[in-house]
Amino acid sequence: MKSIAVKALLQKIDQAIQDIKSFPNSSVLEESYFAKFLVVFICGIYEEAIETIINEWIAKFNSSQVSQFVGDSLRYTFKNPEINNIKKLLRKFDRHWERQIDQIPNKAKTALDSIVGDKNSLAHGNTCNITLNDVIQFYLDSKIIIETIDAAIL
């Protein structure tokens, strides 16, 4: 991981998972709430990680105007880090970056879309039956997407 800031963001997820696992004898209901928390938390961290990577890349050009424009644009237009939204965003900068995402195993892409889909279901008051183990596995499977973006851009 080239971005120290993004590495720290991913460590926040790892720490949250470790903290949740440290609760002894959690009930099914408690684990359900932990799972729901994690999908929202992971989704938010992934959004921030992608924005951070792009902003770090833009900063290399030493143009405060470009940095401000890109930062503001990302903040207002990039809200759900589903795989297609990520590809669409990266394509705006460099089609090679999009192709890097295409090379990622489908299991990782499906895991990411599951996290985002469950977060959206929760946000709109719909039922979300994801388990804590599912969320943790989806995170472990999808983290490669952030790592790939970091490697491709920085």
C-alpha beads as a LAMMPS data file, in Angstrom:
LAMMPS data file: protein, C-alpha beads

154 atoms
153 bonds

1 atom types
1 bond types

-500.0 500.0 xlo xhi
-500.0 500.0 ylo yhi
-500.0 500.0 zlo zhi

Masses

1 110.0

Atoms # bond

1 1 1 0.000 0.000 0.000
2 1 1 1.586 3.250 -1.162
3 1 1 -0.868 5.580 0.571
4 1 1 -0.140 5.773 4.275
5 1 1 -3.502 7.471 4.839
6 1 1 -5.409 4.668 3.103
7 1 1 -3.446 2.027 4.973
8 1 1 -4.555 3.734 8.203
9 1 1 -8.173 3.769 6.996
10 1 1 -8.121 0.028 6.298
11 1 1 -6.564 -0.548 9.712
12 1 1 -9.622 1.160 11.231
13 1 1 -11.786 -1.546 9.660
14 1 1 -9.441 -4.277 10.890
15 1 1 -9.557 -2.792 14.397
16 1 1 -13.355 -2.535 14.366
17 1 1 -13.612 -6.201 13.362
18 1 1 -11.152 -7.174 16.082
19 1 1 -13.100 -5.142 18.648
20 1 1 -16.406 -6.711 17.604
21 1 1 -14.929 -10.205 17.803
22 1 1 -13.735 -9.455 21.345
23 1 1 -17.306 -9.293 22.676
24 1 1 -17.878 -12.653 24.355
25 1 1 -21.009 -14.632 23.624
26 1 1 -22.747 -12.082 21.419
27 1 1 -26.356 -12.928 20.700
28 1 1 -27.644 -13.342 17.159
29 1 1 -29.362 -9.968 17.476
30 1 1 -26.163 -8.264 18.642
31 1 1 -24.176 -9.816 15.803
32 1 1 -26.847 -8.606 13.387
33 1 1 -26.359 -5.028 14.589
34 1 1 -22.577 -5.399 14.417
35 1 1 -22.912 -6.620 10.825
36 1 1 -25.111 -3.671 9.922
37 1 1 -22.649 -1.260 11.508
38 1 1 -19.778 -2.832 9.581
39 1 1 -21.394 -2.563 6.138
40 1 1 -21.957 1.156 6.676
41 1 1 -18.482 1.645 8.167
42 1 1 -16.668 -0.319 5.450
43 1 1 -18.585 1.413 2.677
44 1 1 -17.713 4.830 4.080
45 1 1 -14.052 3.916 4.517
46 1 1 -13.882 2.585 0.945
47 1 1 -15.350 5.846 -0.403
48 1 1 -12.833 7.847 1.589
49 1 1 -9.951 5.574 0.558
50 1 1 -10.680 5.941 -3.158
51 1 1 -11.059 9.708 -2.848
52 1 1 -7.809 9.883 -0.861
53 1 1 -5.855 7.908 -3.460
54 1 1 -7.075 10.131 -6.287
55 1 1 -6.439 13.293 -4.268
56 1 1 -2.903 12.128 -3.441
57 1 1 -2.288 11.532 -7.147
58 1 1 -3.699 14.948 -8.079
59 1 1 -1.512 16.629 -5.438
60 1 1 1.568 15.519 -7.393
61 1 1 0.683 18.079 -10.063
62 1 1 1.086 20.999 -7.629
63 1 1 -2.030 22.809 -8.783
64 1 1 -4.270 23.964 -5.975
65 1 1 -7.027 24.784 -8.469
66 1 1 -7.031 21.281 -9.964
67 1 1 -6.829 19.715 -6.504
68 1 1 -9.778 21.771 -5.312
69 1 1 -11.838 21.004 -8.419
70 1 1 -11.200 17.255 -8.257
71 1 1 -11.718 17.124 -4.489
72 1 1 -15.017 18.984 -4.708
73 1 1 -16.142 16.899 -7.687
74 1 1 -15.407 13.636 -5.901
75 1 1 -17.137 14.764 -2.731
76 1 1 -20.344 15.595 -4.590
77 1 1 -20.457 12.872 -7.224
78 1 1 -18.848 9.720 -5.816
79 1 1 -21.189 8.286 -3.190
80 1 1 -21.568 4.536 -3.630
81 1 1 -18.353 2.615 -4.257
82 1 1 -20.011 -0.140 -6.279
83 1 1 -17.665 -1.706 -8.798
84 1 1 -19.354 -0.039 -11.788
85 1 1 -19.199 3.374 -10.106
86 1 1 -15.516 2.857 -9.351
87 1 1 -14.815 1.876 -12.950
88 1 1 -16.788 4.865 -14.238
89 1 1 -14.820 7.203 -11.968
90 1 1 -11.420 5.757 -12.857
91 1 1 -12.245 5.783 -16.574
92 1 1 -12.611 9.572 -16.371
93 1 1 -8.925 9.785 -15.462
94 1 1 -7.289 6.863 -17.263
95 1 1 -8.774 3.863 -19.074
96 1 1 -5.779 1.795 -17.951
97 1 1 -6.933 2.216 -14.346
98 1 1 -10.337 0.862 -15.301
99 1 1 -8.699 -2.135 -16.978
100 1 1 -6.785 -2.827 -13.765
101 1 1 -10.126 -3.142 -11.987
102 1 1 -11.388 -5.479 -14.717
103 1 1 -8.521 -7.855 -13.862
104 1 1 -9.659 -8.261 -10.260
105 1 1 -11.393 -11.592 -9.528
106 1 1 -15.194 -11.507 -9.707
107 1 1 -15.394 -12.758 -6.112
108 1 1 -13.890 -9.450 -4.923
109 1 1 -16.235 -7.373 -7.087
110 1 1 -19.275 -9.310 -5.892
111 1 1 -18.163 -8.907 -2.276
112 1 1 -17.832 -5.143 -2.707
113 1 1 -21.230 -4.851 -4.368
114 1 1 -22.748 -6.910 -1.536
115 1 1 -21.354 -4.509 1.065
116 1 1 -22.660 -1.472 -0.829
117 1 1 -26.015 -3.116 -1.559
118 1 1 -26.555 -4.008 2.084
119 1 1 -25.573 -0.490 3.155
120 1 1 -28.102 0.951 0.704
121 1 1 -30.808 -1.436 1.928
122 1 1 -30.213 -0.279 5.488
123 1 1 -30.172 3.387 4.487
124 1 1 -33.589 3.032 2.868
125 1 1 -35.162 1.112 5.744
126 1 1 -35.234 -2.239 4.002
127 1 1 -34.493 -5.591 5.579
128 1 1 -30.867 -6.620 5.657
129 1 1 -30.150 -10.220 6.611
130 1 1 -26.371 -10.148 6.270
131 1 1 -24.441 -11.980 8.975
132 1 1 -21.346 -10.788 10.772
133 1 1 -19.294 -13.585 9.217
134 1 1 -20.553 -12.619 5.759
135 1 1 -19.527 -8.982 6.216
136 1 1 -16.082 -9.922 7.471
137 1 1 -15.565 -12.274 4.530
138 1 1 -16.843 -9.669 2.056
139 1 1 -14.365 -7.181 3.501
140 1 1 -11.478 -9.630 3.260
141 1 1 -12.466 -10.495 -0.322
142 1 1 -13.028 -6.895 -1.449
143 1 1 -10.008 -5.202 0.118
144 1 1 -7.956 -6.142 -2.964
145 1 1 -9.954 -3.561 -4.929
146 1 1 -8.628 -0.717 -2.776
147 1 1 -5.131 -2.205 -2.920
148 1 1 -5.340 -2.429 -6.720
149 1 1 -6.508 1.175 -7.050
150 1 1 -3.650 2.289 -4.806
151 1 1 -1.090 0.329 -6.851
152 1 1 -2.464 1.503 -10.209
153 1 1 -2.697 5.200 -9.386
154 1 1 0.109 5.877 -6.951

Bonds

1 1 1 2
2 1 2 3
3 1 3 4
4 1 4 5
5 1 5 6
6 1 6 7
7 1 7 8
8 1 8 9
9 1 9 10
10 1 10 11
11 1 11 12
12 1 12 13
13 1 13 14
14 1 14 15
15 1 15 16
16 1 16 17
17 1 17 18
18 1 18 19
19 1 19 20
20 1 20 21
21 1 21 22
22 1 22 23
23 1 23 24
24 1 24 25
25 1 25 26
26 1 26 27
27 1 27 28
28 1 28 29
29 1 29 30
30 1 30 31
31 1 31 32
32 1 32 33
33 1 33 34
34 1 34 35
35 1 35 36
36 1 36 37
37 1 37 38
38 1 38 39
39 1 39 40
40 1 40 41
41 1 41 42
42 1 42 43
43 1 43 44
44 1 44 45
45 1 45 46
46 1 46 47
47 1 47 48
48 1 48 49
49 1 49 50
50 1 50 51
51 1 51 52
52 1 52 53
53 1 53 54
54 1 54 55
55 1 55 56
56 1 56 57
57 1 57 58
58 1 58 59
59 1 59 60
60 1 60 61
61 1 61 62
62 1 62 63
63 1 63 64
64 1 64 65
65 1 65 66
66 1 66 67
67 1 67 68
68 1 68 69
69 1 69 70
70 1 70 71
71 1 71 72
72 1 72 73
73 1 73 74
74 1 74 75
75 1 75 76
76 1 76 77
77 1 77 78
78 1 78 79
79 1 79 80
80 1 80 81
81 1 81 82
82 1 82 83
83 1 83 84
84 1 84 85
85 1 85 86
86 1 86 87
87 1 87 88
88 1 88 89
89 1 89 90
90 1 90 91
91 1 91 92
92 1 92 93
93 1 93 94
94 1 94 95
95 1 95 96
96 1 96 97
97 1 97 98
98 1 98 99
99 1 99 100
100 1 100 101
101 1 101 102
102 1 102 103
103 1 103 104
104 1 104 105
105 1 105 106
106 1 106 107
107 1 107 108
108 1 108 109
109 1 109 110
110 1 110 111
111 1 111 112
112 1 112 113
113 1 113 114
114 1 114 115
115 1 115 116
116 1 116 117
117 1 117 118
118 1 118 119
119 1 119 120
120 1 120 121
121 1 121 122
122 1 122 123
123 1 123 124
124 1 124 125
125 1 125 126
126 1 126 127
127 1 127 128
128 1 128 129
129 1 129 130
130 1 130 131
131 1 131 132
132 1 132 133
133 1 133 134
134 1 134 135
135 1 135 136
136 1 136 137
137 1 137 138
138 1 138 139
139 1 139 140
140 1 140 141
141 1 141 142
142 1 142 143
143 1 143 144
144 1 144 145
145 1 145 146
146 1 146 147
147 1 147 148
148 1 148 149
149 1 149 150
150 1 150 151
151 1 151 152
152 1 152 153
153 1 153 154
